[in-house]
């Protein structure tokens, strides 16, 4: 069963995720270029960040990313979808394939969908299928509400319950 957790912006959502799932020495793989705040937050928790770089030429090399995932076995894999600044978009099926591969090596897949409203489809229906998937959303891009600092996490009930333990509900603006 999927759940939603409102947060004080998507940055707070990412901070809560790293607080719950990243400890000193954990490998954190980040698809780059992308939103760098996650790297900084993970490193503050003692995570060892590594990048999987895709510059946007041709099709996204999904199998190559999966191979790297299987080799490195990171605790967390973070990507933005649709990507900013390059603009590529992974389909729901590609995200599902990535979830399956990540589950085999016990990796949490964080998909930052800050720009989801600008892409052809989102990964939200997949949170009912994959307990290792968490989606981060913000209201600051498509809705122009950056000043309100409202974001949310979508994911498996057990995963969201874990994050709820560290998320301070008073941080959310009224």
C-alpha positions as CSV (number, residue, x, y, z in Angstrom):
1,X,0.0,0.0,0.0
2,X,1.3,3.4,-1.0
3,X,1.4,6.4,1.3
4,X,2.0,10.2,0.9
5,X,4.0,12.2,3.4
6,X,3.8,16.0,3.1
7,X,7.2,17.7,3.8
8,X,8.6,21.2,4.1
9,X,9.7,21.3,0.5
10,X,11.4,18.6,-1.4
11,X,14.8,19.5,0.2
12,X,13.4,18.5,3.6
13,X,12.1,15.2,2.0
14,X,15.6,14.4,0.7
15,X,17.1,15.3,4.1
16,X,14.6,13.0,5.9
17,X,15.4,10.2,3.4
18,X,19.1,10.5,4.0
19,X,18.6,10.6,7.8
20,X,16.7,7.3,7.6
21,X,18.6,5.4,5.0
22,X,22.2,6.7,4.7
23,X,24.8,6.1,7.4
24,X,28.6,6.6,7.4
25,X,30.3,4.7,4.6
26,X,27.1,3.9,2.6
27,X,27.5,4.2,-1.1
28,X,25.1,6.6,-2.7
29,X,24.9,6.6,-6.5
30,X,23.7,9.7,-8.2
31,X,22.7,10.0,-11.9
32,X,24.5,13.2,-13.0
33,X,24.1,15.9,-14.0
34,X,21.1,16.5,-11.8
35,X,20.0,18.2,-8.6
36,X,23.1,18.4,-6.5
37,X,21.5,19.0,-3.1
38,X,20.9,15.3,-2.6
39,X,24.7,14.6,-2.9
40,X,25.4,17.3,-0.3
41,X,22.8,15.9,2.1
42,X,24.0,12.3,1.7
43,X,27.6,13.3,2.3
44,X,26.6,15.3,5.4
45,X,25.3,11.9,6.7
46,X,28.6,10.2,5.9
47,X,27.6,8.7,2.6
48,X,30.1,8.1,-0.1
49,X,28.7,9.6,-3.3
50,X,29.5,8.3,-6.7
51,X,28.2,9.5,-10.0
52,X,26.8,7.7,-13.0
53,X,27.2,10.3,-15.7
54,X,24.9,10.6,-18.7
55,X,25.5,13.7,-20.9
56,X,22.3,13.2,-22.9
57,X,23.7,11.9,-26.2
58,X,21.4,9.2,-27.6
59,X,19.2,6.9,-25.6
60,X,19.6,6.7,-21.9
61,X,22.0,3.7,-21.3
62,X,19.6,1.9,-18.9
63,X,21.4,-1.4,-19.0
64,X,24.8,0.2,-18.4
65,X,23.3,1.9,-15.3
66,X,21.9,-1.4,-14.1
67,X,25.3,-3.1,-14.6
68,X,27.0,-0.3,-12.6
69,X,24.3,-0.7,-9.9
70,X,25.0,-4.4,-9.7
71,X,28.8,-3.8,-9.5
72,X,28.7,-1.1,-6.9
73,X,25.6,-2.2,-4.9
74,X,24.9,1.3,-3.4
75,X,22.5,1.7,-0.5
76,X,20.7,4.4,-2.5
77,X,20.3,5.4,-6.2
78,X,19.1,8.9,-6.8
79,X,17.9,10.3,-10.1
80,X,15.8,13.2,-11.4
81,X,13.1,12.4,-13.8
82,X,12.5,14.3,-16.0
83,X,16.1,15.3,-15.8
84,X,17.1,18.9,-15.2
85,X,19.3,20.3,-16.8
86,X,19.5,17.9,-19.8
87,X,15.8,17.2,-20.1
88,X,15.7,13.5,-20.9
89,X,12.9,11.4,-19.5
90,X,12.8,7.8,-18.4
91,X,9.5,6.0,-19.1
92,X,7.5,4.3,-16.3
93,X,8.6,1.0,-17.7
94,X,12.3,2.0,-17.5
95,X,11.8,3.1,-13.9
96,X,10.1,-0.3,-13.2
97,X,13.1,-2.1,-14.7
98,X,15.4,0.0,-12.6
99,X,13.4,-0.8,-9.5
100,X,13.6,-4.5,-10.2
101,X,17.4,-4.4,-10.6
102,X,17.8,-2.2,-7.5
103,X,15.7,-4.6,-5.4
104,X,18.1,-7.4,-6.3
105,X,21.0,-5.6,-4.6
106,X,18.9,-4.0,-1.8
107,X,19.1,-0.5,-3.2
108,X,16.6,2.2,-2.4
109,X,15.6,4.1,-5.6
110,X,14.8,7.7,-5.1
111,X,13.2,9.4,-8.1
112,X,13.0,13.1,-7.8
113,X,10.0,14.2,-9.9
114,X,10.3,18.0,-9.4
115,X,9.5,18.4,-13.0
116,X,7.0,15.6,-13.4
117,X,4.3,17.9,-14.8
118,X,6.5,18.7,-17.7
119,X,7.1,15.0,-18.7
120,X,4.9,12.6,-20.6
121,X,4.3,10.3,-17.6
122,X,5.3,9.9,-14.0
123,X,6.3,6.9,-11.9
124,X,3.6,7.3,-9.2
125,X,1.7,4.1,-10.0
126,X,4.9,2.1,-9.4
127,X,5.0,2.8,-5.7
128,X,2.2,0.2,-5.3
129,X,4.5,-2.4,-6.9
130,X,7.9,-1.7,-5.5
131,X,8.7,-1.3,-1.9
132,X,12.2,0.1,-2.7
133,X,10.9,3.1,-4.7
134,X,10.3,6.5,-3.2
135,X,9.2,9.5,-5.2
136,X,10.0,13.1,-4.2
137,X,7.7,15.9,-5.4
138,X,7.6,19.7,-5.0
139,X,5.0,22.3,-5.6
140,X,7.5,24.9,-6.5
141,X,8.1,24.2,-10.2
142,X,4.8,23.6,-12.1
143,X,2.6,25.3,-9.5
144,X,4.9,28.3,-8.8
145,X,4.6,27.9,-5.1
146,X,8.3,27.9,-4.1
147,X,7.7,30.3,-1.3
148,X,5.3,28.0,0.5
149,X,8.0,25.3,0.8
150,X,5.7,22.3,0.2
151,X,6.8,18.9,-1.1
152,X,5.9,15.3,-0.5
153,X,7.2,11.8,-0.5
154,X,5.3,8.9,-2.1
155,X,6.2,5.4,-1.4
156,X,5.5,2.1,0.3
157,X,3.6,2.4,3.6
158,X,6.5,0.9,5.7
159,X,9.1,3.1,4.0
160,X,7.0,6.2,4.5
161,X,6.3,5.2,8.2
162,X,10.1,5.1,8.7
163,X,10.5,8.6,7.3
164,X,7.5,9.9,9.3
165,X,9.4,9.1,12.5
166,X,12.1,11.7,11.7
167,X,9.9,14.2,9.8
168,X,8.8,17.1,12.0
169,X,5.2,17.9,10.9
170,X,5.5,21.4,12.4
171,X,8.0,22.3,9.7
172,X,5.3,22.3,7.1
173,X,3.9,25.8,6.6
174,X,0.3,26.4,7.4
